[in-house]
């Protein structure tokens, strides 16, 4: 009986210190935590053929690989093709991929799906890589194999799960998982609101920020110094179980983030931020580079329901989720 191979990996939110995990910044720090919006992989080996089919169920895309040494990157599921190539997969199979998080969400979904596929393929090969090895492979796949711009936080978060503090000397990452008191996690989970702002591409923002950073723009450099301070402060707020302080750090990070480029925010984000402040929210931050995607709001205790209702009334979409502490998971089951 043929074995099916499964994996899933979470996404990260509230990436405090994001932007400092990049090649042009060289050194920085990031704090983030993971939620159970998973990227899933299911692999069905085909022992009597060599063709590899990759099917993205939620994007309604598919591609076929006849020989991994001759893979062509044409913009269709290239990240998943690259995972097949770097692991030298020759066995025929069908790979099914899907994600809970919508496209362009700013939560590191692309890294999550790559980590998930690398985990499943490694399990199939009986090559049991530890989590930091999976994260390193996922990052190298994006930057070296596909020549894409990529920070390093997303791959490590998807691999490890939980609450993470990362000290970065690009591309090297020193990751520390933060112990969180159960009551703090429960309260954060209750007060956390994840709002989908719509798909966005941040390439224009990235190009402008890199250009201005390298030119020594004073506003950009000062913003980066603040972004580097915030992760350590976030860790302190977690250790002291101070959710109010954590919200203040979210706001401090977001204000610095907005100094990087005018398009980090927009009218829709301003509207959501206004709604949050109307309900005296403790914290607000757009995930990832900004410009859209999704935002995390830390509600004041007792205001969660009213705030969510107001957000929905203004046409925004909520993304219900819980905290994730497991990171990458792989398993097998017999096919039927």
C-alpha positions in Angstrom: 0.0 0.0 0.0 1.4 3.4 -1.0 2.2 5.9 1.8 0.9 9.5 1.6 3.2 12.2 3.0 1.7 15.2 4.8 3.1 18.4 6.3 1.9 21.7 7.6 3.6 24.9 8.7 2.2 28.0 10.4 2.6 31.7 9.4 3.9 34.5 11.5 2.3 37.8 12.5 3.3 40.9 14.4 6.8 40.9 13.0 8.3 43.5 15.3 11.7 44.6 13.9 10.8 43.4 10.4 12.9 45.0 7.6 16.0 44.5 9.8 16.3 40.9 8.7 17.4 41.8 5.2 20.6 41.7 3.3 21.0 45.5 2.9 20.5 46.1 6.7 23.0 43.3 7.4 22.4 43.1 11.1 19.2 43.4 13.1 16.7 41.7 15.3 13.1 40.5 14.9 10.4 39.3 17.3 7.4 37.5 15.9 4.9 34.9 16.9 3.0 32.2 14.9 -0.7 31.5 14.4 -2.5 28.5 13.1 -3.1 29.7 9.5 -1.3 26.8 8.0 0.3 25.9 4.7 -0.4 22.3 3.9 1.3 19.7 1.7 0.0 16.3 0.6 2.3 14.0 -1.5 1.1 10.9 -3.3 4.1 9.0 -4.8 3.6 7.5 -8.2 6.1 4.6 -8.3 5.5 3.6 -12.0 6.1 7.0 -13.5 8.6 9.9 -13.4 6.3 12.9 -13.9 5.9 15.2 -10.9 2.6 17.2 -10.8 2.2 20.2 -8.5 -1.3 21.4 -7.8 -2.1 24.5 -5.8 -5.6 23.8 -4.6 -6.6 27.2 -3.3 -4.9 29.2 -6.1 -6.3 26.8 -8.8 -2.8 26.5 -10.5 -0.9 23.5 -11.6 2.4 22.6 -13.3 4.2 19.5 -14.4 7.8 18.5 -14.1 9.2 15.8 -16.4 12.8 16.0 -15.2 14.0 18.0 -12.1 17.3 18.8 -13.8 15.5 20.6 -16.6 13.0 22.6 -14.5 12.1 26.0 -16.0 11.0 28.9 -13.8 8.1 30.6 -15.6 6.2 32.2 -12.8 3.9 29.3 -12.1 4.5 27.7 -8.7 8.3 28.4 -9.0 8.9 28.2 -5.2 7.5 24.6 -5.2 9.4 23.7 -8.3 12.6 24.9 -6.7 12.1 22.7 -3.6 11.8 19.7 -5.9 15.0 20.7 -7.7 17.2 21.4 -4.8 16.3 18.1 -3.2 16.9 16.2 -6.4 13.5 14.5 -6.5 13.3 11.9 -9.3 10.3 9.8 -8.1 7.0 10.5 -9.8 4.4 12.0 -7.6 1.5 14.4 -7.2 2.1 17.3 -4.8 -1.0 19.1 -3.5 -0.5 22.4 -1.8 -2.9 24.8 -0.1 -2.8 27.7 2.4 -5.3 29.0 5.0 -3.9 32.5 4.7 -5.1 34.4 1.6 -2.6 35.5 -1.1 -0.5 38.7 -0.4 -1.3 38.6 3.3 2.0 39.8 4.5 2.4 36.9 7.0 5.2 35.0 5.3 2.9 32.5 3.5 5.3 31.8 0.7 8.0 30.8 3.2 5.5 28.7 5.1 4.5 26.7 2.0 8.2 26.2 1.1 9.0 25.0 4.6 6.1 22.7 4.5 7.1 21.1 1.2 10.7 20.8 2.2 9.6 19.0 5.3 7.3 16.6 3.5 9.9 15.8 0.7 12.7 15.3 3.3 10.4 12.9 5.2 9.7 11.0 2.0 13.5 10.8 1.4 14.1 9.7 5.0 16.4 12.7 5.4 15.2 14.1 8.7 16.5 17.6 8.7 16.2 19.6 12.0 14.2 22.8 11.9 17.0 25.3 11.4 18.2 23.2 8.4 14.8 23.4 6.8 14.7 27.1 7.4 18.1 27.6 5.9 17.2 25.6 2.8 14.0 27.5 2.4 15.8 30.8 2.5 18.5 29.7 0.1 15.9 28.4 -2.3 14.3 31.8 -2.5 17.5 33.9 -2.7 20.0 31.7 -4.5 17.9 29.4 -6.7 15.3 32.0 -7.6 17.2 35.2 -7.0 14.4 36.7 -5.0 14.5 39.4 -2.3 13.9 37.7 1.0 14.4 38.4 4.7 15.2 35.5 6.9 12.6 35.7 9.6 9.7 34.0 7.8 11.4 30.7 7.2 12.5 30.3 10.8 9.2 31.2 12.2 7.4 28.7 9.9 9.9 26.0 11.0 9.9 26.6 14.7 6.4 28.1 15.5 5.8 29.8 18.8 7.2 33.1 20.0 10.6 33.9 18.6 13.4 36.4 19.1 16.0 36.4 16.3 19.4 38.1 16.3 20.5 38.5 12.7 23.8 38.8 10.9 22.4 38.2 7.5 21.9 35.5 6.4 22.9 33.9 9.7 20.1 33.7 12.4 20.5 33.1 16.1 17.0 32.1 17.2 15.7 32.0 20.8 12.2 30.7 21.5 10.5 32.7 24.1 8.7 31.0 27.0 5.3 32.5 27.4 3.2 32.1 30.5 -0.1 30.3 29.7 -2.3 33.1 31.1 -0.4 35.7 28.9 -0.9 33.6 25.8 -4.6 33.1 26.6 -5.1 36.8 27.0 -3.2 37.7 23.9 -5.1 35.2 21.9 -8.4 36.7 23.2 -7.4 40.3 22.5 -5.6 39.7 19.2 -7.5 40.6 16.0 -6.1 39.7 12.6 -7.6 41.8 9.8 -7.2 41.1 6.1 -6.5 44.2 4.0 -6.3 42.7 0.6 -3.5 41.3 -1.5 -0.6 43.6 -2.2 2.8 43.6 -3.8 5.5 45.3 -1.8 8.3 45.3 -4.5 8.0 49.0 -5.2 8.3 49.8 -1.4 11.3 47.5 -1.1 13.1 49.0 -4.0 12.6 52.6 -2.6 13.6 51.7 1.0 16.8 49.9 -0.2 17.7 52.8 -2.4 17.2 55.4 0.4 18.9 53.3 3.0 22.0 52.9 0.9 22.0 56.6 0.2 22.1 57.3 3.9 18.7 59.0 4.1 18.5 60.3 7.7 14.8 59.5 8.2 15.2 55.9 7.0 18.3 55.3 9.1 16.6 56.7 12.3 13.5 54.5 11.6 15.8 51.4 11.3 17.4 52.2 14.7 13.9 52.2 16.3 13.0 49.0 14.5 16.1 47.4 15.9 15.2 48.4 19.4 11.6 47.2 19.4 12.2 43.4 19.3 14.2 43.3 22.6 11.6 45.5 24.2 8.9 43.1 23.0 10.7 40.2 24.7 10.8 42.1 27.9 7.1 42.8 27.8 6.5 39.0 27.3 8.8 38.1 30.2 7.0 40.6 32.5 3.5 39.6 31.2 2.8 43.2 30.4 0.3 43.2 27.5 -0.2 47.0 27.7 3.5 47.5 27.1 3.4 45.0 24.3 0.7 47.1 22.6 2.9 50.2 23.0 5.8 48.5 21.3 3.5 47.5 18.4 2.6 51.1 18.0 6.2 52.3 18.3 7.2 49.8 15.6 4.4 50.7 13.3 5.1 54.5 13.6 8.8 53.8 12.6 7.6 51.5 9.8 5.5 54.3 8.4 8.6 56.5 8.1 10.2 54.1 5.6 8.0 55.0 2.6 4.7 56.8 2.1 3.0 53.7 0.6 3.6 51.6 3.8 0.2 53.0 4.7 -2.8 54.0 2.7 -6.4 55.3 3.1 -7.7 51.8 3.9 -5.1 51.2 6.6 -5.7 54.7 8.0 -9.4 53.9 8.3 -8.7 50.6 10.1 -6.3 52.3 12.4 -8.9 55.0 13.2 -11.5 52.3 14.0 -9.0 50.6 16.3 -8.1 53.8 18.2 -11.8 54.7 18.5 -12.1 51.6 20.6 -9.0 52.4 22.6 -7.0 49.5 21.1 -3.7 48.9 22.9 -1.7 48.2 19.7 -1.8 48.3 15.9 0.7 47.0 13.3 0.5 46.1 9.7 2.3 42.8 9.0 5.2 42.5 6.7 6.4 45.4 4.6 3.1 47.2 4.7 1.0 48.7 2.0 -1.8 46.1 2.5 -1.9 42.5 3.3 -3.0 42.2 6.9 -2.8 44.0 10.3 -2.8 42.9 13.9 -4.8 44.8 16.4 -4.4 44.3 20.1 -7.8 45.1 21.6 -8.4 46.6 25.0 -9.9 44.0 27.4 -13.6 43.9 27.1 -13.6 45.8 23.7 -12.9 42.8 21.5 -16.5 42.0 20.4 -17.4 45.7 19.7 -14.2 46.3 17.9 -14.6 43.2 15.7 -18.2 44.2 14.9 -17.1 47.7 13.9 -14.3 46.4 11.7 -16.8 44.1 9.9 -19.3 46.9 9.5 -16.7 48.9 7.6 -16.2 46.1 5.1 -13.0 44.5 6.4 -12.4 40.8 6.7 -11.3 39.1 9.9 -8.9 36.1 9.8 -9.8 34.0 12.9 -6.8 32.2 14.3 -5.1 30.8 17.4 -1.5 30.9 18.6 0.7 28.2 17.2 3.6 26.6 19.2 4.4 23.6 17.1 6.0 24.9 13.9 6.6 22.4 11.0 4.8 19.1 11.4 5.2 16.0 9.1 3.4 12.7 9.2 2.4 9.8 7.0 -0.8 7.8 6.3 -1.7 4.9 4.0 -3.5 5.8 0.8 -7.0 4.3 0.1 
